[in-house]
Amino acid sequence: MPTKKVSRKKLLNEPDEFISTTGKVIQFLKTHQRQVAQVSTVVLIVVAAIAGGFYYFRWQEGKALTVQDQALQLYQEAYRTSMENPAAEKKEDYQKALDKFKESLSVYSRGNTGQVSEIFIGHCYFAMKEYDQAQAAYSKCLDGPFRNLALNGMAYIFETKGDYPKALENFEKNMGNGNQPYQVESMLGAARCYEALKQKPKALEIYEKALAQAPKSTMAEFIRWKVSELKG
């Protein structure tokens, strides 16, 4: 059906929708100038506050990371010393690292930066044999990106205390996740717990699974020995 032609004269005489709307907006702004200015000021203040808060938190995180790096160096040194001389008194060295991790956490406790500090606070307390404090630190990371580390930390605490069922429960939570780097470590922990609970067939089953999972790992030779031992 052909469209009805509209004369140029009629088009020129009819109000343009865009121009009419723009005119109404301009008229509104003129009438409500004071209110508009107040709203604009509030919006600017909010935007400035958000931007300022963002950069402040970034600055805080940078400061916390600097302290955290110092703490990591102290921790690595304490760990190296304990590996070289297990009989050496190392509590004072771990305490220095612990104090630095706490300092980092006091500056910035959000996101991955805060979680890393919490994990290493747990590691320091564990090395110092202060297991309740270590457990409290690890428990704060069970829902975060370092859940696997926290679960293993909790498991080691229960294993050290001789609570093998609770240790096993935490190790097994990590065993089912094949996309994380602590699966084999968790398997070995679970196998140790089954041995301690006198469930050798179950321990053997897990050792064999661990060997199949990582046949060329640094622990492969030890796992083969355990499999051979349990088979008799």
C-alpha positions in Angstrom: 0.0 0.0 0.0 1.6 3.3 -1.0 2.4 5.8 1.7 0.7 9.1 1.8 2.9 11.9 0.8 3.3 14.7 3.3 4.0 18.1 1.8 7.2 19.9 2.7 5.2 22.9 4.0 3.3 20.6 6.4 6.6 19.1 7.6 8.0 22.5 8.2 4.9 23.7 10.1 4.7 20.6 12.4 6.9 20.7 15.5 10.0 18.5 15.5 9.8 15.9 18.3 13.5 16.1 19.2 13.4 19.9 19.2 10.2 19.9 21.3 11.7 17.5 23.9 15.0 19.4 24.1 13.0 22.6 24.6 11.1 21.1 27.5 14.3 19.9 29.1 15.9 23.3 28.8 12.8 24.9 30.3 12.8 22.4 33.2 16.5 23.1 33.9 15.8 26.9 33.9 12.8 26.5 36.3 14.6 24.1 38.6 18.1 25.4 38.4 18.8 25.4 42.1 17.6 21.8 42.6 19.6 20.6 39.6 22.7 22.3 40.9 22.3 20.6 44.3 21.8 17.2 42.8 24.8 17.7 40.6 26.9 18.6 43.6 25.8 15.5 45.5 26.6 13.3 42.5 30.1 14.8 42.1 30.8 14.3 45.8 29.7 10.7 45.6 31.8 10.0 42.5 34.8 11.8 44.1 34.4 9.7 47.3 34.2 6.5 45.4 37.3 7.3 43.3 39.1 8.5 46.4 38.2 5.3 48.3 39.4 3.2 45.4 42.8 4.8 45.3 43.1 4.8 49.0 42.5 1.1 49.2 44.9 0.5 46.4 47.5 2.5 48.3 46.8 0.5 51.4 47.1 -2.8 49.6 50.5 -1.8 48.1 51.7 -0.9 51.6 50.5 -4.2 52.9 52.2 -6.2 50.1 55.5 -4.5 50.9 55.2 -5.6 54.5 54.0 -9.1 53.4 57.0 -9.5 51.2 59.3 -8.8 54.2 57.3 -11.4 56.2 57.6 -14.0 53.5 61.4 -13.6 53.5 61.5 -14.0 57.3 59.3 -17.1 57.0 61.4 -18.7 54.2 64.6 -18.1 56.2 63.0 -19.7 59.3 61.8 -22.6 57.2 65.2 -23.1 55.6 66.9 -23.2 59.0 64.4 -25.7 60.4 65.0 -28.0 57.3 68.8 -27.8 57.7 68.7 -28.3 61.4 65.4 -29.7 62.7 66.7 -29.7 66.3 67.4 -26.0 66.3 65.1 -23.7 68.3 63.2 -21.8 65.6 60.2 -20.3 67.5 61.8 -16.9 67.7 62.4 -16.8 63.9 58.8 -17.8 63.2 57.6 -15.2 65.7 59.4 -12.4 63.7 57.6 -13.6 60.5 54.3 -13.9 62.3 54.6 -10.3 63.6 55.2 -9.0 60.1 52.2 -11.0 58.6 50.0 -9.5 61.3 51.3 -6.1 60.5 50.4 -6.6 56.8 47.0 -7.8 57.8 46.3 -4.8 60.0 47.1 -2.5 57.0 44.9 -4.4 54.5 42.8 -7.5 55.2 40.8 -7.7 52.0 41.0 -10.1 49.0 43.9 -12.3 48.2 46.4 -10.1 50.0 44.6 -10.6 53.3 44.0 -14.3 52.7 47.8 -14.9 52.0 48.6 -13.2 55.3 46.0 -15.4 57.2 47.4 -18.6 55.6 51.0 -17.8 56.6 49.9 -16.7 60.1 48.5 -20.3 60.3 51.8 -21.7 59.0 53.8 -19.7 61.6 51.6 -20.8 64.5 51.7 -24.4 63.3 55.5 -24.3 63.2 55.5 -22.8 66.7 53.2 -25.7 67.9 50.4 -23.2 68.8 47.8 -25.3 67.1 44.6 -23.6 68.3 45.8 -20.2 66.9 46.8 -21.9 63.7 43.4 -23.5 63.3 41.7 -20.1 63.9 43.8 -18.6 61.1 43.2 -21.4 58.6 39.4 -21.4 59.3 39.2 -17.8 58.0 40.3 -19.0 54.6 38.0 -22.0 54.1 35.7 -20.1 51.8 38.4 -18.2 49.9 40.7 -18.8 47.0 43.2 -20.6 49.3 40.6 -23.2 50.5 42.9 -26.1 49.5 45.8 -24.8 51.6 43.5 -24.1 54.5 42.0 -27.6 54.4 45.5 -29.2 54.4 46.6 -26.9 57.2 43.6 -28.0 59.3 44.2 -31.6 58.5 47.9 -31.4 59.6 46.8 -29.9 62.9 44.3 -32.7 63.6 46.9 -35.3 62.5 49.5 -33.8 64.8 47.0 -33.9 67.7 46.2 -37.6 66.9 42.7 -36.9 65.9 42.9 -39.0 62.8 39.2 -39.1 61.8 39.1 -35.2 61.7 42.4 -35.1 59.9 41.0 -37.6 57.4 37.9 -35.6 56.9 39.9 -32.5 55.8 42.3 -34.4 53.6 39.5 -36.2 51.8 37.9 -32.8 51.0 41.0 -32.0 48.9 41.3 -35.5 47.3 38.2 -35.1 45.1 39.4 -32.0 43.4 41.9 -32.9 40.6 42.4 -29.4 39.5 44.4 -28.2 42.4 48.1 -28.8 43.2 47.6 -30.4 46.7 45.6 -33.4 45.6 48.5 -35.9 45.9 49.7 -34.4 49.2 46.1 -34.8 50.5 46.0 -38.4 49.3 49.2 -39.2 51.2 47.8 -37.5 54.3 44.6 -39.6 54.0 46.6 -42.8 53.6 48.7 -42.0 56.7 45.5 -41.5 58.6 44.0 -44.8 57.5 47.3 -46.5 58.5 47.0 -44.9 62.0 43.4 -46.1 62.2 44.6 -49.7 61.3 42.7 -49.7 58.0 45.6 -50.9 55.8 43.5 -52.0 52.8 42.1 -48.5 52.5 45.5 -47.0 53.0 46.9 -49.2 50.2 44.1 -48.2 47.9 44.8 -44.5 48.3 48.6 -45.0 47.9 48.0 -46.8 44.6 45.7 -44.0 43.5 48.3 -41.4 44.4 51.0 -43.3 42.4 48.7 -43.5 39.4 48.0 -39.8 39.7 51.7 -38.8 39.9 54.0 -41.6 38.8 56.9 -39.3 38.1 56.6 -37.0 41.1 59.3 -36.5 43.7 57.2 -38.7 46.1 56.7 -41.5 43.6 59.6 -43.7 45.0 58.3 -43.3 48.5 54.8 -44.2 47.4 56.0 -47.3 45.7 57.8 -48.3 48.9 54.6 -47.8 50.9 52.6 -49.9 48.4 55.1 -52.7 48.6 55.2 -52.5 52.4 51.4 -52.7 52.8 51.1 -55.5 50.3 53.6 -57.5 52.3 
